[in-house]
Amino acid sequence: MIKLRRANPFDKFQLGLRQLIEEPMVQRMADNDKIVTRYMDDKEFRSARP
């Protein structure tokens, strides 16, 4: 992150930072969608107890 900032003007750094933040967020949304869909569709999964 520090290297990214030092190597780029601030506007370019912001674009790189946005990408670093957004990619894991989009992946997390996809993972959450999978677990929610499974929970809603799979009665056995939904009734599992820890």
Residue, then its C-alpha position, 0 to 999 in steps of 0.5 A: m500500500i505504501k509503495l502504491r502511494r509513493a509510486n503514484p500521484f494521489d488520483k492514481f493511488q485512489l484508483g488503486l486503493r478503490q480496487l484493493i477495497e472493492e474486489p474483496m467486498v464483491q467477493r464477500m457479497a458473492d460468498n454471502d449470496k451463496i450461503v443465503t441461497r443455500y440456507m433458503d433452499d436447503k431445509e437440512f442445512r437450515s435446521a443444523r445446530p452448532 
